[in-house]
Amino acid sequence: MRLVAFRGPGSGTRLGAVVTRGDETGVIDLRAADATLPTDVLTLLESGPAAMERARAVVAEGRAPLVDGVRLLAPLARPPKLLAAASNYQSHITESGLPEVDKARIVPKLFLKPSSSIVGPDVPLELPSVSDSVDWELELAAVIGTRCRDVSLDSALEVVAGYTIINDISARSMSWGLPDREPNAWNDFFDWLNGKWVDGFAPLGPWFVTADEIPNPQALELELRVNDELRQHANTSQMIFGVAELVSFASRFMTLEPGDMFATGTPAGVGATTRTYLVPGDVMTGTIEGLGSLTTPVVAGRAG
């Protein structure tokens, strides 16, 4: 099932599903078809399996009308936690000039992005004034469906409700207007973190695909194009730590809640390798097998 958040003509945010009927694909309004359903994906996940089954029933009945004039939003605009895995493809580590890692001697590197960085499909990325080296990072995003802690590796995928596409936009350098700022590793590390936190730096979508449609998240082709030029192409099988490993690891020290999201890392092909950064007029399109395509145009930031 492909779930979406959308706005129709004259409506607020609604919960929908993408359906295909004959030659026509469109969105149905799940709440309009069943008043017991919530109006957003996060509340649906928090409501538990029974609510998800009611949504499935509406889709299976095939009677809800397609909605005209739909504008898709980020399927999860405010997840409880947006966790992201750094350096989770060896190809990306290698292109960064670092040596090959020994998986047996490391643990996943997780950081948080603020929910204010999330935007939906087709929403323009406004380049920030604090950086002139803004880069792309296409990633598979896994979404938790069950409150859990200390999840075993063998059962970790059982708590994953589904998947979507995320572009972990990154500022490779930050400018704070302090020409005499002391250079040190502490500043470098936090500049790296700051470069992940900017408004609009987490385009998400176009929809949330339930886990039953993605039986193996470690077998998905992914590619990112900038202005139709292929920049990234890989398979999720190349992750150092797979979805199950990331979920199990994180659950050792934090409670995972419905709607929590894992951005699972990016492969080689980022702009930093060739110092090719985003400029106004660029259009990024990230595609992951089974999850659709996420398009993000790039525009100049607002003055001041």
HELIX and SHEET records of a PDB file:
HELIX    1   1 LEU A   30  ALA A   33  1                                   4    
HELIX    2   2 VAL A   41  GLU A   46  1                                   6    
HELIX    3   3 PRO A   49  GLU A   61  1                                  13    
HELIX    4   4 GLN A   90  GLU A   95  1                                   6    
HELIX    5   5 LYS A  103  ARG A  105  5                                   3    
HELIX    6   6 SER A  115  SER A  117  5                                   3    
HELIX    7   7 LEU A  153  VAL A  159  5                                   7    
HELIX    8   8 ALA A  185  ASN A  194  1                                  10    
HELIX    9   9 ALA A  211  GLU A  213  5                                   3    
HELIX   10  10 THR A  236  GLN A  238  5                                   3    
HELIX   11  11 VAL A  243  ALA A  250  1                                   8    
HELIX   12  12 GLY A  271  THR A  273  5                                   3    
SHEET    1   A 4 GLU A  24  ASP A  29  0                                        
SHEET    2   A 4 ARG A  14  ARG A  21 -1                                        
SHEET    3   A 4 ARG A   2  ARG A   7 -1                                        
SHEET    4   A 4 ARG A  71  LEU A  73 -1                                        
SHEET    1   B 5 GLU A  24  ASP A  29  0                                        
SHEET    2   B 5 ARG A  14  ARG A  21 -1                                        
SHEET    3   B 5 ARG A   2  ARG A   7 -1                                        
SHEET    4   B 5 ALA A 202  THR A 210 -1                                        
SHEET    5   B 5 ILE A 118  VAL A 119  1                                        
SHEET    1   C 9 GLU A  24  ASP A  29  0                                        
SHEET    2   C 9 ARG A  14  ARG A  21 -1                                        
SHEET    3   C 9 ARG A   2  ARG A   7 -1                                        
SHEET    4   C 9 ALA A 202  THR A 210 -1                                        
SHEET    5   C 9 VAL A 160  ASN A 167 -1                                        
SHEET    6   C 9 LEU A 138  ILE A 144 -1                                        
SHEET    7   C 9 MET A 261  ALA A 263 -1                                        
SHEET    8   C 9 LEU A  82  ALA A  86  1                                        
SHEET    9   C 9 LYS A 109  LEU A 112 -1                                        
SHEET    1   D 5 LEU A 125  GLU A 126  0                                        
SHEET    2   D 5 GLY A 292  VAL A 299  1                                        
SHEET    3   D 5 VAL A 283  ILE A 288 -1                                        
SHEET    4   D 5 GLU A 221  VAL A 226 -1                                        
SHEET    5   D 5 GLU A 229  ASN A 235 -1                                        
SHEET    1   E 2 VAL A 134  ASP A 135  0                                        
SHEET    2   E 2 SER A 170  ALA A 171 -1                                        
END                                                                             
